[in-house]
Amino acid sequence: MSRILVSPLSWGLGHATRDIPIIRELLEHGHRVSIAGSGRAMELLKQEFPHCDFFELEDYPPPYTATRYFLAKFIAYIPLILHAIRLEHESTRRLLAEHPCDLIISDNRFGVHAPGVPSFFISHQLRFYVPDYLRPGGYISARFNSSCHRNFRRVIVPDNPPEKGSLSGLLSENRFPATQERLYYAGILSSVDPVAAAEDIDYLISISGPEPQRSKLEELVLQQAAKLPGRKVILLGLPAETRRFQLDERTEVRNHATREEMAALMSRAKFIITRSGYTTMMELAELGKRRALLIPTPGQTEQEYLSLYYQQQGWFYSQSQYRLDLVRDIQATSDYRGFPAVTPSRENARRLYRELFAPHLD
């Protein structure tokens, strides 16, 4: 039995949820999995895998703001993030000295690797998307990412290759040699499985992402939800709490749903309202859901780019949080067709294990 360290970034829940099918596959093959992380991501994974070992590993300082000026703050935070990466690598070395492992899987944590231990990096964002007037920043970010990729055996992209219908678009392209020679397109990796159920929920509204924007969207949704007809379920994205209540006789509010509950709720939903985070987009693709409204987190260039990209492809309609009108915006989604069909995540996780991880494990 081999011991594997999995470490997701905790800026939101997306990194943790896309690691779930990988952890499941590792456990099914009898390996011992240790999980290093912090915050809400750790809370979620503790609920999903209570028998795994857990270690606290501090995150990078999150550059999120209450305004749309995420990019400016992110640039200002770069020295802090670089320092945090160095501290993260030192913490990883101390952790491995006490708890050796045979393989490392780092989800967007640049400092989680070790000499002599096969280390793999997971990311769909091999470059940062920036506005045209900051185009040199995109080049610099791609070069920075590529320099960090040198510390890993392979760079695993949870997406199709560009020529086969990429869901992440330009984000998963990086032409620097150090990245190109390590790229492995795994296909989507989603933690939800389709559930055979009648579509008896008219609207499922999923509120997620980092604070303070998560709370701001919650406030808007709770104000407007009563205007929507039919049965509604609102998920607040708070995995540390289990409270649920009725907003009105047709609207149920839950702080959190497990992965199994989320799969069932999404399968039952006729229409989904959600952030445009990439992990959530993989869930829509996995379940074949074609009716949705996307609300990108203000200032997060990744989500803003994906929303624009999907709208240009005719897949999904999106609306700014600052101009959100649920009744009006839902009407505007009628001409969009959803994602094309994709290979299921379980099949992708099995192939990923067989081709990349198994050769390094007993």
LUMSETOR-82134 format. One record per residue (C-alpha): x, y, z; residue in one letter. Coordinates in steps of 0.1 Angstrom, whole numbers, plus 5000, padded with zeros to 4 digits. Layout:
REM LUMSETOR-82134
XYZA/...
This chain:
REM LUMSETOR-82134
500050005000M/501450344989S/500950675007R/499850964986I/499751334996L/496951544980V/497051914986S/494352144971P/494352524972L/491552664993S/490552974973W/486852864972G/485852494970L/486652424934G/490152274938H/488952044965A/485851914946T/487751834914R/490251634934D/487451414948I/487351174918P/491151134920I/491051064957I/488250814952R/490250634926E/493350624948L/491350474977L/489750214955E/493150084946H/493950054983G/496350344988H/496550555019R/495650925012V/496851215033S/495251555026I/497051885033A/495152215032G/493052465051S/489752645053G/486452545037R/488252305013A/489552105042M/486052095059E/484551965027L/487151695022L/486851585059K/483151535053Q/483751335021E/486751125033F/486651105071P/489050815072H/491850995054C/494651165073D/494451545074F/497251805079F/496952185081E/498852365054L/498252735053E/497052895020D/498453185001Y/496853515012P/493753554991P/493653874970P/489853894969Y/488154224974T/484654364980A/484954554947T/485654444911R/489254544913Y/490654194919F/493454214893L/494954534908A/494954374943K/496354044929F/499354234914I/499954404947A/499854074964Y/502453904942I/505353954967P/503253814995L/502253514973I/505853444963L/506853455000H/503953225008A/505052974982I/508552954998R/506952905032L/504552645017E/507552445003H/509352455037E/506152335054S/505852055029T/509351945036R/508651935073R/505451745068L/507151485046L/509951445071A/507451325097E/504951165073H/506851035042P/504850965011C/505350794977D/503651044955L/502451404956I/499351554939I/499351934942S/496252124930D/497452474922N/499952484951R/503252574936F/505252484967G/503952134973V/506551914958H/509751734970A/512951604955P/512851234949G/509051214953V/507051194920P/505051524921S/502151614899F/500551954894F/496852004886I/495552324870S/493252434842H/494752784844Q/498252764829L/498153144823R/496153424838F/493553594815Y/494053974816V/492454254796P/494054364764D/495654664779Y/497554434803L/498554184777R/502154174789P/500854044822G/499453744805G/502853664791Y/504553714824I/502053484842S/502453214816A/506253234820R/505953224858F/503652924858N/506052744834S/509052814856S/507152654886C/506052354865H/509652244863R/509352114898N/506651854888F/506751544866R/503551634848R/501051914846V/497551764847I/494851974829V/491351874839P/489951944804D/489951824768N/492851924746P/492252244726P/491552054694E/488851844711K/486552104725G/488252274754S/486052404782L/488752624796S/489652794763G/492753004764L/493352954801L/494752604795S/497152704768E/500852774776N/503452744749R/506552764770F/508652444766P/508752344803A/504952334804T/504452184769Q/506651884776E/504751804808R/501151864797L/498551584802Y/494951664793Y/492951444816A/489451544804G/486951684830I/487251584866L/483951634884S/482851504918S/479151474909V/477651164892D/474351184873P/471351064892V/468250924875A/465551144889A/462551354878A/463251724873E/461051834902D/463152144912I/462452454890D/465552644900Y/468752544918L/470752844929I/474352764940S/476153044958I/479952984961S/483353134960G/485553334984P/484353615007E/483253885006P/481653824971Q/479953504982R/477953695009S/477153974984K/475653734960L/473753564988E/472153894997E/471053954961L/469653604956V/467653604988L/466153934979Q/465153824943Q/464353454947A/460753514957A/460053664923K/460853324905L/457953084900P/457952724911G/460052524935R/463552664944K/466552534963V/469352774973I/472752654984L/474852905004L/478252735000G/479052705038L/480252355044P/481152415080A/477452465089E/474452235083T/471552475088R/468552475064R/465352675065F/462452775044Q/462653125028L/459053085018D/456752785011E/458352724977R/461952814986T/464352595006E/467752735017V/470552505027R/474052605040N/475652315022H/475151995003A/477351695002T/478651574969R/475951304967E/473251564976E/474651814951M/474551554923A/470951474931A/469951834933L/471551924901M/470151624883S/466651724896R/466952084886A/465352214854K/467452534856F/470752614875I/471952954886I/475652954896T/479053114895R/481153044864S/483952884883G/485652614862Y/484852324886T/481152414885T/481352424848M/482752074848M/479751964869E/477352104843L/479151924816A/479251594836E/475451604842L/474651734807G/472752024821K/471952274793R/469852544810R/471852774833A/472553134841L/476153214850L/477153494874I/480953544874P/482553664907T/483354034902P/486954104894G/487953734890Q/489353744855T/489153364851E/485353354857Q/484753664836E/486753514807Y/484953184809L/481553354810S/482453554779L/483953254761Y/480853044768Y/478553314756Q/480553354724Q/480352974719Q/476552984723G/476752754753W/475552964783F/474353324790Y/475953514818S/475253834837Q/477254064859S/476554044897Q/476154424896Y/473354414871R/471654094882L/467854064877D/466953694879L/463653714862V/464953914832R/468253724829D/466653384830I/464553484800Q/467653584781A/469053224784T/466553064760S/468753064729D/471852894745Y/472452514741R/474852404768G/478152224766F/478851954740P/478951594753A/482051494773V/483751174785T/482551094821P/484851194850S/485050844864R/486450714831E/488951004830N/490050944866A/490650574859R/492750664828R/494650924848L/495550674875Y/496550404850R/498650624828E/500350864853L/500150744889F/500150364888A/503750344873P/505050514904H/503050314930L/503349964944D/
